[in-house]
Amino acid sequence: MPDANPVPSPTVIDASGLVVGRAASLIAQRLLHGESIVVVNAEKAVVTGNRSQVIAHYTAERARGSKRTGPHYPRYPDRIFRRSVRGMLPHLKARGKLAFDRLEVHIGVPPAYTGNSTETLPAAKARPSVRPPMTLEAITRLLGARI
């Protein structure tokens, strides 16, 4: 007997070349509307801005708090991307928690999603600039991640 409520397959979004904050806000909106989203290539997402200020921001976030009490800021690109999306959600409320549970973020493309067609978010694409933006991979290597 077929299932009455088939679970739709999640939307796979390729984060290559997307600005982290813009992509996070667009993904958060879609999650709140009930969509399940899988983000692949999180390490290729970019952070725009002055290189030294970007590095200073992420190192300060990582150094804030204590090991015991937090806040615990992630070191790896998939977790940084996931936390950015969490910041765009009402994650302390029930609907925000449910929306956040529908998000998966991966470094690279896992074997389960290699054959799937991916989509991109044109509104979150990084615009061409004089100096290239930093990728999350470069930032996390400076934070001590071993990718």
ZAKOLNU-498823 format. One record per residue: chain; x negated, y, z negated of N, C-alpha, C in turn; residue number from 1; residue in three letters. Coordinates in steps of 0.1 Angstrom, whole numbers, m for minus. Example, Ala and Ser with C-alpha at 12.3 -4.5 7.8 and 13.67 -1.06 7.14 Angstrom:
REM ZAKOLNU-498823
ATOM,ch,n_east,n_north,n_up,ca_east,ca_north,ca_up,c_east,c_north,c_up,i,aa
ATOM,A,m132,m57,m78,m123,m45,m78,m132,m33,m78,1,ala
ATOM,A,m128,m22,m71,m137,m11,m71,m129,0,m79,2,ser
//
This chain:
REM ZAKOLNU-498823
ATOM,ch,n_east,n_north,n_up,ca_east,ca_north,ca_up,c_east,c_north,c_up,i,aa
ATOM,A,m8,m12,0,0,0,0,m9,12,0,1,met
ATOM,A,m7,22,9,m15,34,10,m13,43,m2,2,pro
ATOM,A,m23,50,m6,m22,59,m17,m13,71,m13,3,asp
ATOM,A,m4,75,m23,5,85,m20,m2,99,m19,4,ala
ATOM,A,m12,101,m27,m19,114,m27,m34,111,m23,5,asn
ATOM,A,m37,110,m10,m51,108,m7,m60,120,m11,6,pro
ATOM,A,m71,117,m16,m81,128,m19,m87,133,m7,7,val
ATOM,A,m86,146,m4,m92,151,9,m108,151,7,8,pro
ATOM,A,m114,149,18,m129,149,17,m134,163,14,9,ser
ATOM,A,m145,164,7,m149,178,3,m155,185,15,10,pro
ATOM,A,m155,198,14,m161,207,25,m176,207,22,11,thr
ATOM,A,m184,205,32,m198,205,31,m203,218,36,12,val
ATOM,A,m210,226,28,m215,239,32,m230,239,32,13,ile
ATOM,A,m237,243,42,m251,244,43,m256,258,39,14,asp
ATOM,A,m264,258,28,m268,271,22,m280,277,28,15,ala
ATOM,A,m285,271,39,m297,276,45,m295,290,51,16,ser
ATOM,A,m303,300,46,m302,313,50,m291,322,45,17,gly
ATOM,A,m284,316,35,m273,324,29,m278,331,16,18,leu
ATOM,A,m273,343,14,m277,351,2,m269,345,m10,19,val
ATOM,A,m276,342,m20,m271,334,m32,m258,341,m37,20,val
ATOM,A,m259,353,m40,m247,360,m47,m235,360,m38,21,gly
ATOM,A,m237,364,m25,m226,364,m16,m219,351,m14,22,arg
ATOM,A,m228,341,m12,m223,327,m10,m216,322,m23,23,ala
ATOM,A,m221,325,m35,m215,321,m47,m201,327,m49,24,ala
ATOM,A,m199,340,m45,m186,346,m47,m176,340,m37,25,ser
ATOM,A,m180,337,m25,m171,331,m15,m167,317,m19,26,leu
ATOM,A,m177,309,m24,m175,296,m28,m165,296,m40,27,ile
ATOM,A,m168,305,m50,m159,305,m62,m145,308,m58,28,ala
ATOM,A,m142,317,m48,m128,319,m44,m122,307,m39,29,gln
ATOM,A,m129,299,m31,m124,287,m25,m122,276,m35,30,arg
ATOM,A,m131,276,m45,m129,266,m56,m116,269,m64,31,leu
ATOM,A,m114,282,m66,m102,286,m74,m89,283,m66,32,leu
ATOM,A,m90,281,m53,m78,278,m45,m76,263,m44,33,his
ATOM,A,m85,255,m51,m83,241,m52,m91,232,m42,34,gly
ATOM,A,m101,239,m35,m109,232,m26,m121,225,m33,35,glu
ATOM,A,m125,213,m28,m137,207,m33,m148,210,m24,36,ser
ATOM,A,m160,214,m29,m170,219,m21,m183,212,m25,37,ile
ATOM,A,m191,208,m15,m205,203,m16,m214,212,m9,38,val
ATOM,A,m224,217,m17,m234,226,m11,m247,218,m9,39,val
ATOM,A,m252,218,3,m265,212,6,m275,222,10,40,val
ATOM,A,m288,218,9,m299,227,11,m299,239,3,41,asn
ATOM,A,m297,238,m10,m296,249,m20,m310,256,m21,42,ala
ATOM,A,m320,249,m19,m334,255,m20,m337,264,m8,43,glu
ATOM,A,m329,264,2,m331,273,14,m323,286,13,44,lys
ATOM,A,m315,287,2,m307,299,0,m317,310,m3,45,ala
ATOM,A,m313,323,0,m323,334,m2,m318,344,m12,46,val
ATOM,A,m327,351,m18,m324,362,m27,m331,374,m21,47,val
ATOM,A,m322,385,m18,m328,397,m12,m333,406,m23,48,thr
ATOM,A,m341,416,m19,m346,426,m28,m361,426,m28,49,gly
ATOM,A,m366,435,m36,m381,437,m37,m386,424,m44,50,asn
ATOM,A,m397,418,m38,m402,406,m42,m406,406,m57,51,arg
ATOM,A,m413,417,m61,m417,417,m75,m406,419,m85,52,ser
ATOM,A,m395,426,m81,m383,427,m89,m376,414,m90,53,gln
ATOM,A,m375,407,m79,m368,394,m79,m375,384,m89,54,val
ATOM,A,m389,383,m87,m396,375,m96,m395,379,m111,55,ile
ATOM,A,m396,392,m113,m394,396,m127,m381,393,m133,56,ala
ATOM,A,m370,394,m125,m357,391,m129,m356,376,m133,57,his
ATOM,A,m360,367,m125,m358,353,m127,m368,348,m139,58,tyr
ATOM,A,m380,354,m140,m388,350,m151,m383,355,m164,59,thr
ATOM,A,m376,367,m164,m370,372,m176,m358,364,m180,60,ala
ATOM,A,m350,360,m171,m339,351,m174,m343,338,m180,61,glu
ATOM,A,m354,333,m174,m359,320,m179,m365,321,m193,62,arg
ATOM,A,m371,332,m196,m377,334,m209,m368,338,m220,63,ala
ATOM,A,m356,343,m217,m346,348,m226,m342,336,m236,64,arg
ATOM,A,m339,340,m248,m334,330,m258,m345,321,m263,65,gly
ATOM,A,m340,310,m269,m350,300,m275,m346,286,m270,66,ser
ATOM,A,m355,277,m272,m352,263,m267,m341,257,m274,67,lys
ATOM,A,m339,260,m287,m329,254,m295,m315,260,m293,68,arg
ATOM,A,m314,273,m293,m301,280,m293,m297,285,m279,69,thr
ATOM,A,m306,287,m270,m303,291,m256,m302,306,m256,70,gly
ATOM,A,m297,313,m245,m291,306,m234,m302,299,m225,71,pro
ATOM,A,m297,287,m220,m306,279,m212,m305,282,m198,72,his
ATOM,A,m315,288,m192,m314,292,m178,m321,282,m169,73,tyr
ATOM,A,m315,277,m158,m321,266,m151,m334,270,m144,74,pro
ATOM,A,m342,259,m140,m354,261,m133,m354,256,m119,75,arg
ATOM,A,m345,247,m116,m344,241,m102,m334,248,m94,76,tyr
ATOM,A,m336,249,m80,m327,257,m71,m312,252,m71,77,pro
ATOM,A,m310,239,m72,m296,235,m72,m289,240,m84,78,asp
ATOM,A,m295,240,m95,m289,244,m108,m288,259,m109,79,arg
ATOM,A,m297,266,m103,m296,281,m103,m284,285,m94,80,ile
ATOM,A,m283,278,m82,m271,281,m74,m258,278,m81,81,phe
ATOM,A,m258,266,m87,m246,262,m94,m242,272,m105,82,arg
ATOM,A,m252,277,m113,m250,287,m123,m245,300,m117,83,arg
ATOM,A,m250,304,m105,m245,316,m99,m230,315,m95,84,ser
ATOM,A,m226,303,m91,m212,301,m88,m204,302,m101,85,val
ATOM,A,m209,296,m111,m202,296,m124,m200,310,m129,86,arg
ATOM,A,m210,319,m127,m208,333,m131,m197,340,m124,87,gly
ATOM,A,m193,335,m112,m182,341,m105,m168,335,m108,88,met
ATOM,A,m168,325,m117,m156,318,m121,m152,321,m135,89,leu
ATOM,A,m140,320,m139,m136,322,m153,m139,308,m160,90,pro
ATOM,A,m151,305,m162,m155,291,m166,m152,288,m180,91,his
ATOM,A,m147,297,m188,m143,294,m202,m128,291,m202,92,leu
ATOM,A,m121,293,m191,m107,290,m191,m105,276,m183,93,lys
ATOM,A,m93,270,m185,m91,257,m180,m92,257,m165,94,ala
ATOM,A,m86,267,m158,m86,266,m143,m100,269,m138,95,arg
ATOM,A,m108,276,m145,m122,278,m141,m130,266,m143,96,gly
ATOM,A,m128,259,m154,m135,246,m156,m132,236,m146,97,lys
ATOM,A,m119,235,m142,m115,225,m132,m121,229,m119,98,leu
ATOM,A,m121,242,m116,m127,246,m103,m142,243,m103,99,ala
ATOM,A,m149,246,m114,m163,243,m115,m166,228,m113,100,phe
ATOM,A,m157,220,m118,m159,205,m117,m158,201,m102,101,asp
ATOM,A,m152,209,m94,m150,205,m79,m162,209,m71,102,arg
ATOM,A,m173,214,m77,m185,219,m70,m196,209,m72,103,leu
ATOM,A,m203,205,m61,m215,198,m61,m226,206,m54,104,glu
ATOM,A,m238,206,m59,m249,214,m53,m261,204,m52,105,val
ATOM,A,m267,203,m40,m278,194,m38,m290,201,m32,106,his
ATOM,A,m302,196,m36,m314,200,m29,m315,191,m17,107,ile
ATOM,A,m317,197,m6,m318,189,7,m304,184,10,108,gly
ATOM,A,m303,173,18,m291,167,22,m291,153,18,109,val
ATOM,A,m282,149,8,m282,135,3,m277,126,14,110,pro
ATOM,A,m281,113,13,m277,103,23,m262,102,25,111,pro
ATOM,A,m254,105,15,m240,104,16,m234,114,25,112,ala
ATOM,A,m241,125,27,m236,136,35,m244,139,48,113,tyr
ATOM,A,m253,130,52,m261,132,64,m253,132,77,114,thr
ATOM,A,m243,124,78,m235,124,90,m223,134,90,115,gly
ATOM,A,m220,140,79,m209,149,78,m213,162,86,116,asn
ATOM,A,m202,169,91,m205,182,98,m205,192,86,117,ser
ATOM,A,m214,201,88,m215,212,77,m210,225,83,118,thr
ATOM,A,m205,233,74,m201,247,78,m210,257,71,119,glu
ATOM,A,m210,269,76,m217,280,70,m208,291,67,120,thr
ATOM,A,m212,300,59,m204,312,56,m210,324,63,121,leu
ATOM,A,m204,329,74,m210,340,81,m211,353,73,122,pro
ATOM,A,m202,355,64,m202,367,56,m213,367,46,123,ala
ATOM,A,m219,356,43,m230,355,34,m244,354,40,124,ala
ATOM,A,m244,354,53,m257,353,60,m266,365,57,125,lys
ATOM,A,m279,362,55,m289,372,52,m291,381,65,126,ala
ATOM,A,m291,394,63,m293,402,75,m308,403,77,127,arg
ATOM,A,m312,406,90,m326,407,92,m332,419,85,128,pro
ATOM,A,m344,418,80,m350,430,73,m365,430,76,129,ser
ATOM,A,m371,441,72,m385,443,74,m394,431,68,130,val
ATOM,A,m391,429,55,m398,418,49,m388,406,46,131,arg
ATOM,A,m392,394,48,m383,383,47,m379,381,32,132,pro
ATOM,A,m366,377,30,m362,375,16,m368,362,10,133,pro
ATOM,A,m368,361,m3,m374,350,m10,m364,339,m10,134,met
ATOM,A,m368,326,m8,m359,315,m9,m359,311,m24,135,thr
ATOM,A,m348,303,m27,m348,298,m41,m359,288,m43,136,leu
ATOM,A,m364,281,m33,m375,272,m35,m387,279,m39,137,glu
ATOM,A,m390,291,m33,m402,298,m37,m401,304,m51,138,ala
ATOM,A,m389,308,m55,m387,314,m68,m388,302,m78,139,ile
ATOM,A,m382,291,m76,m383,280,m86,m397,274,m87,140,thr
ATOM,A,m405,274,m76,m419,270,m78,m426,279,m87,141,arg
ATOM,A,m423,292,m87,m430,302,m96,m425,299,m110,142,leu
ATOM,A,m413,294,m112,m407,291,m125,m412,278,m131,143,leu
ATOM,A,m419,270,m122,m425,258,m127,m418,245,m122,144,gly
ATOM,A,m408,247,m113,m401,235,m108,m410,227,m99,145,ala
ATOM,A,m410,214,m99,m418,205,m91,m408,200,m80,146,arg
ATOM,A,m408,206,m68,m399,202,m58,m407,194,m47,147,ile
//
